């Protein structure tokens, strides 16, 4: 539904690809007077008329910015999902940072809207999962650690804010894994491996969301009022084996224990960032989202299906670098521990 135009929008995590793209999209909207982008490091991508402020959202500085700029809309994109970040630092940014941000939003009399990037990882990945997750479903096995558990905690704090500030329009978006030419993530690095390890005996069902569709959903949620929690993914489902064939990547089935060792070797020889427990479980059991609620709410369908998102990524990014022979030799020779 259309809403009163957002005047001053603050975007967190603006130094990453999604935050930068969302900021650039919002600043082009003539109804938005100011876009303020915040992060702990300066962005490498041009932000145009977006005003960059270097601030750590874990500190009281974020409240000062929201108050002094009379921010009425916050788009919170600062969820750290990469295993390259230290777990303690990532948890502080994800959980403590969100707590500080939400406290600032609660105290601000100008605030009227909050849009939060969450993750479909809140559903976990389990052999006992439903065939398709709706927003009302609970995970068969709740995430016990990593960014998936952080996302669960973040959503809990957001629900607390909604109870305390029922006047706010709050949208929570549970995104499937992003794909697209501009995406650099553990998933895209995995798909560009010269030889891709898969979990022996499993061929999970996967969904992707193209970066363009993700940005469009975030834009719509910012300039319109669509409170609630929504799954976001491209239409259709791919098996991992199908995705690897379409990407032109040879694969080697391995016991799950060996893939962790592969990630350790990859950090040394191929520039990988390792395999988080969340990624490994997803590559074992997969996950499929029901996106009917989002389609009904926005009267919109994504431009890219899961298959088309993968095809666009492959067509632009191409195959990954060749594998150093010593990496493959070490991989084959790595013993499997019980």
C-alpha positions in Angstrom: 0.0 0.0 0.0 1.3 3.5 -0.7 2.5 5.5 2.3 3.6 9.0 3.2 6.9 9.5 1.4 10.0 8.7 3.4 12.0 11.9 3.8 15.2 10.9 5.4 16.4 7.3 5.0 19.3 5.7 6.9 20.9 2.6 5.3 23.2 0.4 7.4 26.0 -1.8 5.9 26.4 0.6 3.0 30.0 -0.5 2.3 28.8 -3.9 1.1 27.3 -4.6 -2.3 23.7 -4.8 -1.2 23.8 -1.7 1.0 25.5 0.3 -1.7 23.0 -0.8 -4.4 20.0 0.0 -2.1 21.4 3.4 -1.2 21.9 4.3 -4.9 18.4 3.1 -5.8 16.7 5.1 -3.0 18.6 8.3 -3.7 17.1 8.3 -7.2 13.6 8.5 -5.8 12.5 12.1 -6.0 10.3 11.7 -2.9 13.3 11.0 -0.7 15.1 14.1 0.5 18.2 12.5 2.1 19.8 9.1 2.1 22.4 8.6 4.8 24.7 5.5 4.5 26.5 4.2 7.6 29.2 1.6 8.0 32.5 1.1 9.9 34.6 1.4 6.7 34.3 3.7 3.7 32.5 2.3 0.7 34.4 1.4 -2.5 31.4 1.9 -4.7 30.2 5.4 -5.5 27.2 6.4 -3.5 26.2 9.5 -5.5 24.2 11.9 -3.3 24.0 9.5 -0.4 25.8 11.0 2.6 28.3 8.5 4.0 28.9 8.6 7.8 31.5 6.4 9.3 30.0 5.0 12.5 29.8 1.7 14.3 26.2 0.8 15.0 27.3 -0.9 18.2 28.1 2.5 19.7 25.8 5.4 20.9 26.9 7.3 17.8 24.2 5.7 15.7 21.5 7.2 18.0 23.0 10.7 17.6 22.9 10.4 13.8 19.2 9.2 13.8 18.2 12.0 16.2 20.2 14.9 14.6 19.2 14.0 11.0 15.6 13.4 12.0 15.7 10.0 10.3 12.2 8.6 9.7 13.1 5.4 7.9 15.9 2.9 8.7 16.9 0.1 6.3 19.0 -2.3 8.3 21.2 -4.4 6.0 24.2 -5.0 8.3 23.9 -8.8 8.8 27.3 -10.3 8.6 27.1 -13.8 7.0 30.7 -14.5 5.8 32.7 -17.0 7.8 35.8 -14.9 7.0 34.8 -12.6 9.8 35.7 -13.7 13.3 32.7 -15.2 15.0 32.9 -13.0 18.0 33.1 -9.8 15.9 30.3 -10.9 13.6 28.0 -11.7 16.5 28.7 -8.3 18.0 27.9 -6.5 14.8 24.8 -8.6 14.1 23.3 -8.8 17.6 24.8 -6.0 19.7 24.7 -3.6 16.7 21.1 -4.4 16.1 20.2 -3.9 19.7 21.8 -0.4 19.7 20.1 0.5 16.4 16.7 -0.6 17.6 17.1 1.2 20.9 17.9 4.4 18.9 14.8 3.8 16.7 12.6 3.3 19.7 13.7 6.6 21.3 13.3 8.7 18.1 10.0 10.6 17.8 10.7 11.0 14.0 10.9 7.2 13.3 8.0 5.7 11.4 9.4 2.8 9.4 12.0 0.0 9.8 13.1 -2.5 7.1 15.3 -5.4 8.2 17.3 -7.7 6.1 17.1 -11.2 7.7 18.0 -14.6 6.2 16.2 -17.8 5.3 18.9 -19.4 7.5 16.5 -18.8 10.4 14.7 -21.9 9.3 17.8 -24.0 9.6 18.4 -27.0 7.4 17.4 -30.5 8.6 16.2 -33.8 7.2 13.0 -33.2 9.1 12.1 -29.9 7.4 8.8 -29.3 5.6 9.0 -29.5 1.9 8.4 -25.7 1.7 8.8 -23.2 4.5 6.1 -20.5 5.0 6.7 -17.6 7.3 4.5 -19.3 9.9 6.7 -22.5 10.1 9.2 -23.2 12.8 12.4 -25.0 12.1 12.6 -28.7 12.8 16.1 -28.0 14.3 16.6 -24.4 15.4 20.0 -22.9 14.4 22.5 -23.5 17.2 25.2 -21.1 16.2 26.7 -18.8 13.5 24.9 -16.1 11.6 21.7 -18.2 11.4 21.4 -18.0 15.2 22.3 -14.3 15.0 19.4 -13.8 12.5 17.0 -15.5 14.9 18.1 -13.2 17.7 17.8 -10.2 15.5 14.3 -11.0 14.6 13.5 -11.5 18.3 14.7 -8.0 19.1 12.7 -6.6 16.2 9.5 -8.2 17.5 10.3 -6.6 20.9 10.5 -3.2 19.2 7.2 -3.8 17.4 5.6 -4.4 20.8 7.0 -1.2 22.3 6.4 1.0 19.2 3.3 -0.3 17.6 3.1 2.9 15.5 6.1 1.8 13.4 5.7 0.0 10.1 8.3 -2.8 10.4 9.1 -5.2 7.5 11.4 -8.2 8.0 12.7 -9.9 4.9 14.0 -13.5 5.0 16.2 -13.7 1.9 17.3 -16.8 0.1 21.0 -16.8 -1.0 21.8 -13.9 -3.3 23.2 -14.5 -6.7 24.2 -12.1 -9.5 27.2 -10.4 -11.1 27.8 -8.1 -8.2 27.6 -10.7 -5.4 30.7 -12.0 -3.7 29.7 -14.5 -1.0 30.6 -17.9 0.3 28.1 -19.3 -2.1 29.5 -17.6 -5.2 33.0 -18.6 -4.2 31.8 -22.2 -3.8 30.1 -22.1 -7.3 33.3 -20.9 -8.9 35.6 -23.6 -7.4 37.5 -25.5 -10.1 36.2 -28.8 -8.6 33.2 -28.5 -6.3 32.9 -30.8 -3.3 29.4 -32.0 -2.6 28.1 -34.0 0.4 28.2 -37.7 -0.4 24.7 -39.1 -0.7 22.8 -35.8 -0.8 21.5 -33.6 -3.6 19.7 -30.7 -1.9 17.0 -28.5 -3.3 18.1 -24.9 -3.5 16.6 -21.4 -4.2 18.4 -18.2 -5.1 17.3 -14.5 -5.3 18.9 -12.3 -7.9 20.5 -9.1 -6.6 18.2 -7.0 -8.8 15.1 -8.5 -7.4 16.4 -8.2 -3.8 17.1 -4.5 -4.3 13.7 -4.0 -5.8 12.0 -5.7 -2.9 13.9 -3.5 -0.4 13.1 -0.4 -2.4 9.3 -1.2 -2.4 9.4 -1.9 1.3 11.1 1.4 1.9 8.9 3.7 -0.2 5.6 1.8 0.6 4.1 0.4 3.8 4.2 -3.4 3.9 4.6 -4.4 7.5 5.2 -8.1 8.4 7.6 -10.9 7.7 8.2 -12.1 4.2 10.2 -14.9 2.5 12.1 -13.6 -0.6 13.4 -16.0 -3.3 13.3 -16.5 -7.0 10.6 -18.8 -8.4 11.5 -22.4 -8.9 13.9 -24.8 -7.4 17.2 -26.3 -8.5 19.0 -29.4 -7.3 22.6 -28.8 -6.4 23.6 -31.2 -9.1 21.6 -29.2 -11.7 23.1 -25.9 -10.5 26.6 -27.3 -10.9 25.9 -28.6 -14.4 24.5 -25.3 -15.4 27.6 -23.6 -14.0 29.9 -26.0 -15.8 31.6 -27.1 -12.6 32.8 -30.6 -12.1 31.9 -32.0 -8.7 33.3 -34.6 -6.3 31.1 -36.3 -3.7 32.8 -36.3 -0.3 31.9 -37.2 3.3 30.8 -34.1 5.2 33.8 -34.3 7.5 36.2 -34.0 4.5 34.5 -30.8 3.2 35.6 -28.9 6.3 39.1 -30.0 5.6 38.7 -28.9 2.0 37.7 -25.4 3.3 40.8 -25.2 5.5 43.0 -26.1 2.5 41.1 -23.7 0.3 41.9 -20.8 2.6 45.6 -21.5 2.1 45.7 -22.3 -1.6 42.6 -21.0 -3.4 41.4 -17.9 -1.5 38.3 -19.5 -0.1 36.8 -18.2 3.1 35.9 -21.7 4.4 32.7 -23.5 4.9 30.5 -22.3 7.8 28.3 -24.9 9.5 25.2 -23.1 8.1 26.5 -23.5 4.5 27.5 -27.1 5.0 24.0 -28.0 6.4 22.4 -26.1 3.5 24.5 -28.0 1.0 23.4 -31.2 2.7 19.7 -30.8 3.2 18.8 -27.6 1.2 15.8 -25.3 1.9 12.8 -24.1 -0.1 10.7 -21.1 0.7 7.1 -20.3 -0.1 7.0 -16.7 -1.4 3.2 -16.4 -1.9 2.8 -13.9 0.9 5.3 -11.5 -0.7 3.8 -11.9 -4.1 0.3 -11.2 -2.8 1.4 -8.2 -0.7 3.4 -6.5 -3.4 1.3 -7.8 -6.4 4.7 -8.5 -7.9 6.8 -11.4 -9.1 10.6 -11.5 -9.3 12.2 -10.8 -12.7 14.6 -13.7 -12.2 13.7 -17.3 -11.3 16.3 -19.2 -9.3 17.5 -20.8 -12.5 17.7 -17.4 -14.3 19.6 -15.9 -11.3 22.2 -18.7 -11.6 22.4 -18.3 -15.4 23.0 -14.5 -15.1 25.8 -15.1 -12.5 27.5 -17.7 -14.6 27.2 -15.6 -17.8 28.9 -12.6 -16.3 31.3 -14.1 -13.7 32.3 -17.1 -15.7 34.2 -20.1 -14.3 36.4 -19.9 -11.3 40.2 -20.0 -11.3 42.0 -23.2 -12.0 42.8 -25.4 -9.0 46.4 -25.6 -7.9 47.4 -29.2 -8.3 48.8 -29.2 -4.8 45.4 -28.3 -3.5 43.7 -31.3 -5.3 46.5 -33.6 -4.3 46.1 -32.5 -0.6 42.3 -32.9 -0.8 42.5 -36.4 -2.1 45.1 -37.4 0.5 43.2 -35.8 3.4 42.1 -38.5 5.8 38.5 -38.6 7.0 38.2 -38.5 10.8 35.2 -40.0 12.6 
